Amino acid sequence: MAYDVNGTAVEHDEEGYITNLSDWSKELADIISKAEEIEMTDEHWAVVNFLREYYDEYQIAPAVRVLVKSIKKSLGPDIGNNKYMYELFPYGPAKQACKIAGLPKPTGCV
Amino acid sequence: MVELDIKHKRGSEPLDPLAIPKIACGAMADLKPYPAHAQHNTDLGFPAELIDNWKEVAIAKIGELAKKNRAFKVYLDICVKCGACTDKCHYFLGTGDPKNMPVARQDLLRSVYRRYFTFAGKYFPWLVGAKDLTKEILDEWYTYFHQCSQCRRCSVFCPYGIDTAEISMAAREVLNSVGMGQKYCNEIIAKAEKIGNNLGLNPKALRATLEDLEEDLEDETGQKVRLPLDEKGADILLITPSADFFAEPHIDGLLGYAKVFHQAGASWTISSYASEAANFGMFIGSYENMRELSLRIRKAALDLGVKRIIFGECGHAWRVAYSFLNTLAGPFDFLDQNYPIPQHIIEYTHDLIQKGELKFDKSKNDEFRVTFHDSCNVARGSGMGGIKGGQFTLPREVLKACCNHYFDMDRDTIKESTLCCAGGGGLLTDELMDLRIKGASPRMKALRQVSNENGVTHMAAICAICKTQFSKIMPKYDYEMDDVLSVHQLVSNAIILDEPEQNDTKNEDSVEK
């Protein structure tokens, strides 16, 4: 199981999460988002970039609430709210956005 | 595949949540969870993949379990095929697949047990439905023992009290012993044993999350309501599911616990070492893994020097804590013996309400017309408050203390007869979504009933799995994802916090003893 990024194979698991986090690139994010039927906009990228920065610092994705709060600070309350996050990522900002951002899937009762 | 029944909308004719479906043979035969990766299995001490001598090992394991666990052997021996259980499983009601009838599920294992461990099965297998163990049978076990949420509703109706959950746990243990583990459970158990919680939240990330939430609490209340982490010498250690640090509506429940502790003037702490209430060791029937996770709680309590342990809103965690914690990780003779060991956050809040120590502005919850979903492991595997049926009355009394509009669902679908959310027992994984949606249909019909009759808009729960499951599947049934609430979220909305100067003079002993 692998994504094809300009001729290079990037391995992923059964659910489409990449196996080696260092394989991530913007091109790959575009490919994953297409598979997820998501058209990436600036707002999608704002979420993906925040997730990657947070992961860099804490080695885990943030709680949805922490994500929403940060987006609210940077892009305002019209975009930084729970409902809008689900409009951007219908399968949930935690799982779907993490997949596109090249982060591991959040596990547990979530 | 049977059609998903979602045509029942607000205002339609009366519904029967327990209506028996048409039989749909093989309807769910193709649905099974992802197998564990080699690393997930070996992390837990299981073979990396299917071993060559799987047949001998599996049969020996069944024999070992039947010898060690008398209940398991009795359950296998005693069934008289009366049929009382056949229409009691929510997965059967939702899918029509006859292999989701509890007796049929049990028979998958029982037929093999008979073949190798009973006189009749050894010599006249064709007379007693005894079967040789084959790879096809193992595969069928993998499929259908992962379509059981171990909710134990069927056992309530069995005249012999046969507990399908025990059989399902044993089957998963046999599967693990030959290298056929399930990814969702095994990956999570390994993570909890390594990092301290199912989510993989490390201490630095946990601290940052809690500090962030403290900011929110201060913005909302104007007071310094704390979420202390790793504070040595605190009186109370809170053990809560890690979903409470991550997901919605779980986090709102966590903020509710914090406000209750704050108002009680309690000294409490969360532990980064034991930052998980859930114990998935139970789901795979593994005593060793269940014990290892429980021992983390003991170590955290000793290291922090606490006097009490309180569990947050987590269904099967409370079953493990209430029924097994002392056996797994006791004795807890170093804790204050004047309090229940362990205690549930609902008991704690309820006790304060009884003593008049918590005041609520119930109108803050007037936008909600609320019902309560009894979580299966709390309802059928535990108690609360030291009184018969306390696990049913206490959560309802807490809800009624903070909400003006409370209504129960149909009596046959609540309390000891509660219907599972359909995400329990290690099935809360995306590849089983079809089963999760269909299995939730009886509960959703009962909710629709009480919505039609009493205008109920929201359902509260005290289990992290239930909350996540409902937030995912309720939109399929014409509800919103945030129509499921934490009980302590409603407590949080309505609780009246004293002004800081009064609070400073309080101490917990004066309010609790």
Interface residues (C-beta under 8 A of the other chain):
Chain A: E14 E15 Y58 Q59 I60 P62 A63 V64 R65 V66 K69 N82 Y86 A94 K95 P104 P106 T107 G108 C109 V110
Chain B: Y34 K183 Y184 E187 I188 K191 N197 N198 L199 G200 L201 N202 K204 A205 A208 T209 D212 L213 D216 P241 S242 A243 F245 F246 A247 E248 H250 I251 E276 A278 C314 L428 D430 E431 A464 I465 K467 T468 M481 D482
